[in-house]
């Protein structure tokens, strides 16, 4: 894994956040422009729901990945499965 610490994290946030904001507003505007006015609330809610599900799934997946990587690094016994018992 790459280094960078807190500076790398802050730099990534500074670079990625404006791009995300610009994409999200343009994407929502385009999606809602094609909808009839009586459906805009429903479509906006579905866009928000799908974005939140993606954020939750991504955060959960990264948590699982980082935890499993830390467990493998701290305990060699966790990095491989034990062999099954042999019959005598």
Backbone torsions as a table, in degrees:
resi	resn	phi	psi	omega
1	UNK	NA	149.6	-178.5
2	UNK	-78.6	159.5	179.3
3	UNK	-89.7	-155.4	177.5
4	UNK	121.9	-32.6	178.0
5	UNK	56.8	-143.6	-177.0
6	UNK	-66.0	-34.7	179.2
7	UNK	-65.0	-43.7	178.3
8	UNK	-62.7	-39.7	178.6
9	UNK	-64.7	-47.0	-179.7
10	UNK	-63.9	-39.3	178.4
11	UNK	-63.7	-42.0	178.1
12	UNK	-62.5	-41.6	178.6
13	UNK	-63.5	-43.3	-178.8
14	UNK	-64.2	-37.2	-178.0
15	UNK	-79.6	-42.6	-172.8
16	UNK	-81.1	-33.4	-175.3
17	UNK	-61.3	-48.1	178.5
18	UNK	-62.1	-37.4	177.5
19	UNK	-63.8	-41.2	177.7
20	UNK	-63.6	-42.7	-179.6
21	UNK	-64.1	-43.4	179.8
22	UNK	-65.3	-41.9	178.7
23	UNK	-65.8	-46.2	-174.8
24	UNK	-62.6	-43.3	-178.8
25	UNK	-68.0	-40.2	178.5
26	UNK	-67.7	-39.7	-179.9
27	UNK	-64.7	-45.6	179.2
28	UNK	-64.3	-40.8	179.2
29	UNK	-62.0	-43.9	179.8
30	UNK	-65.0	-43.8	-179.0
31	UNK	-66.1	-39.7	-177.4
32	UNK	-79.9	-21.9	-179.4
33	UNK	-67.1	-28.0	-177.9
34	UNK	-87.3	-8.1	-175.2
35	UNK	-91.0	147.6	171.1
36	UNK	-64.3	151.2	-174.8
37	UNK	-58.7	-34.4	-178.2
38	UNK	-73.2	-12.1	179.3
39	UNK	-104.5	-3.0	-175.9
40	UNK	-61.0	-38.6	179.6
41	UNK	-64.9	-42.3	179.3
42	UNK	-65.3	-46.3	-179.1
43	UNK	-65.6	-40.6	177.8
44	UNK	-62.3	-41.7	177.1
45	UNK	-63.3	-40.7	178.5
46	UNK	-68.0	-37.6	175.3
47	UNK	-61.9	-44.3	179.3
48	UNK	-64.8	-43.4	178.7
49	UNK	-61.2	-46.1	-179.4
50	UNK	-65.7	-37.3	177.0
51	UNK	-64.5	-44.1	-179.4
52	UNK	-67.5	-38.3	176.5
53	UNK	-63.1	-41.2	177.3
54	UNK	-63.5	-41.4	178.2
55	UNK	-64.9	-42.8	179.9
56	UNK	-65.7	-44.8	179.6
57	UNK	-64.1	-41.1	179.1
58	UNK	-65.9	-43.4	179.3
59	UNK	-65.8	-40.3	178.3
60	UNK	-66.1	-43.1	179.0
61	UNK	-63.8	-41.0	178.5
62	UNK	-69.0	-36.6	176.3
63	UNK	-62.2	-44.8	177.9
64	UNK	-62.1	-44.8	-178.6
65	UNK	-63.4	-47.1	-179.1
66	UNK	-66.2	-39.5	177.9
67	UNK	-63.9	-44.9	-179.0
68	UNK	-67.6	-35.8	177.1
69	UNK	-67.0	-40.3	178.4
70	UNK	-67.6	-38.1	179.1
71	UNK	-65.9	-40.8	178.7
72	UNK	-66.8	-37.8	-178.8
73	UNK	-70.8	-33.2	-176.4
74	UNK	-88.7	-20.8	-177.2
75	UNK	-138.7	106.0	179.1
76	UNK	-60.7	-24.7	179.7
77	UNK	-66.8	-26.3	-179.7
78	UNK	-84.2	-10.7	-174.0
79	UNK	-81.8	-11.6	177.2
80	UNK	-144.9	157.7	178.8
81	UNK	-83.5	141.5	176.3
82	UNK	-69.8	152.2	179.2
83	UNK	-72.6	149.1	-179.4
84	UNK	-68.2	154.4	179.5
85	UNK	-63.7	146.5	179.7
86	UNK	-94.0	139.5	175.1
87	UNK	-77.3	142.4	-179.8
88	UNK	-95.3	NA	NA
